[in-house]
Amino acid sequence: MTFIQLGLNQQLQDNLTALEYEKPTPVQEKAIPLILQGRDVMAGAQTGTGKTGAFALPIIEQLVKAPRADKAVRALVLTPTRELAQQVKKSFKRYSKGTDLFIELAYGGVSLNPQIDALKNGCDVLVATPGRLLDLLFKGTFDLDALQFLVFDEADRMLDMGFIVDIKRILKRVPDSRQTMLFSATFDDAIIDLSKRLLNKPELIEVAQRNATASQIEQIVYNVDEDKKRELTSFMIGSKNWQQVLIFVRTRQGADVLAKEMCKDGVKTAAIHGDKSQGARDKVLEEFKSGKTRALVATDVAARGLDIAQLNYVINYELPYIAEDYIHRIGRTGRAGNAGHAVSLMSIDEEWLLEEIEAIIGDKLPQAWYPGYEPDLTKTSSVKKNSKSAQKRRTRERASGKRQSGSNKHRNRSGGRRR
C-alpha cells in the first residue's frame, strides 16, 4: 500500500516524500480511507506508530477542498498535555506545507491574550488542551458552530488527568453533524464508555493486540533494592555509554531529587514535570534533544507528547501505580519501527505492580539480577511478611490521592482547568 493508493492529493504526497515517508504505517493504512469516507473512527495504537498522520492527513485532504468561513474553526484536535499539543501542531504544519491552511495552537501555562489575538479570525485546524480551549470559548474568542472534525488524541490520558468534565462542556458546544475520531493507546471500560458519548457508529481499528507493547522494544526487569536504584541507574548509563535516556518516576519531588543526585554521579541530568514553567520545560527538553543533557527524569504527565527522534532507552526507575502507564512510558522508545530498550527497576515491594502490568499486556516480562547489584535476600523475607492485599490497598490509596490532588491542583491554578 502507498500514500497514492490511499487517495491523498499531490501536494500531500510531495510533502510526505520530502519527509522521507515511503509508505503508510498500519494504523494510517486502515484509518485514512475510513476518515476520507466520513466515518467516525475509534483507533487503538501505541505511541510512535504514526497515529498523528492517521488523522492529520485525511483531515488536511478534506480541508483544502473547501474555503474557510470567517472566524470559523473547522477542525479541533484535543490533547491532554501542552507538549503533545505542540507536537501535533508541528505535524500538521509539516503535512500541510504548500497549502493555505491556518494551523493554530492553544494551551495553558502561557498568556491567554496572544492566543486570543491569533484566533480572533478563526483557523482551519486548532490543536488545544481542554482547559485552555474552554477559557477561550468562555471569552467568546470564537465558536465551534462550523466544526467539521473533532479528534481526541490520547483519550485514555485525558481521562486519567480528570478532563471528563471539560470534555462534556466542550461537547455541548460542537455540532452533532461533526466527524469524530478517538485515538488511544489503551482501551478500558472508561474509554469504551467515552466512545459511546462521542462517536456515531464508529469503525474500530486495532493494529496490535489490545493494550500490547510495541514488539520492537526489548524489555527487562532488574530486581534491585530500593536504595541501590540510583547507583545502578547511573552505572548503566555510564558503563554502557547510553545517550538520551528517559527515566520515569512517580512524583515531581522524586524527579528533582533523582536528577540532582545523578548529576553528582557525573551523569548530566535534568528533570521535567508540571511544577516547572512552560519556558523551563521547553529549555530542558531542547537541551535533552540536542545532547547537552544526557538523561531526563520525568513524571508520567510531563512525558506525554514528548517526541524525541531515535530515543533508544527508557528506564522505569519506579514502576507506575497505573498499569496502563507502563505502555505509555516505554512507548517513548521504539518509535516508527526503530528498536528500543526499556529497563525497569523493581524493588521487592513493587512486585504486585509488575503483576498488574503483566496482566494488562498479557505477557510475562523477563526478570534478572544485575551483576554487582543483586538484591539483599535477607531483606526479602521480612518485606514479604506484609500482607500483599494490605500493600495494594495502601499503595492504591496513595495513587488515588495523588491523582485527585494533582487534578485539583491543575484546576485551582487555572480557575477550573489548565494543561
ABEGO torsion letter per residue (X at the ends): XBAAAAGBBAAAAAAAAAAGBABBBAAAAAAAAAAAAGBBBBBBBBBGAGAAAAAAAAAAAAAAABBBBBGBBABBBBBABAAAAAAAAAAAAAAABGBABBBBBBBBGBBAAAAAAAAAAEBABBBBBAAAAAAAAAAGABBAAABABBBBBGAAAAAAAGAAAAAAAAAAABBAABBBBBBBABBBAAAAAAAAAABBGBBBBBABBBGBBBAABBBBBBBBBAAAAAAAAAAAAAAAGBBGBBBBBABAAAAAAAAAAAAAAGBBBBBBBAABBAAAAAAAAAAAAAGABABBBBBAAAABGBBBBGBABBBBABBBABAAAAAAAAAABGBGGBBBBBBBBBBAAAAAAAAAAAAAAGBBBBBBBBBGABBBAAAAAAAAABBAAAAAAAAAAAAAAAAAAAAAAAAAAAGGBBX
